Amino acid sequence: MSEWLWMPASDWALYGCGLFFLTGLLTGVWKYWQVSQSEKARAHYYVDVAHRASLMYAFACLVLERFAQLSVWSDLTNTLAVLASMLFFALAVGSYILHGMLRDTRNQLQRPHQFGKGTLAPVMMTTFMVALIVAEVGGFLVLFTGVLMR
């Protein structure tokens, strides 16, 4: 177990790539099923977004994997950078999947922020989006500067 927790940053990114790609494939099946059941041949907006985002994040993980391999920073620093980005990739896809399952909105950023039959306080959405930006952009900037320092 402890070996799994301490694997290199590039391995985390590669496994993340596989999980996001699999999620993209499975949400593609879900999307097709909804399209086949719809009079307008359309899936729910967030089912489509989850499908596309999962596939894009899979390839983003390959970018993270390569930058982590080339970075001069310690593996701990690179791992934290990779995991920060991947955590928010996963949270974003998870929110798309939830909205697709709940069929509650076509725009999760529109106020009031729908979540099922309830709403989220604007400060919650703003806090999440700021954290996402810091983690994803910051995580990549750490890796990118590590490559530039080579």
Secondary structure, 3 states (H helix, E strand, C coil): CHHHHCCCHHHHHHHHHHHHHHHHHHHHHHHHHHHHHCCCCCCCHHHHHHHHHHHHHHHHHHHHHHHHHHCCCCHHHHHHHHHHHHHHHHHHHHHHHHHHHHCCCCCCCCCCEEECCEEECHHHHHHHHHHHHHHHHHHHHHHHHHHHCC
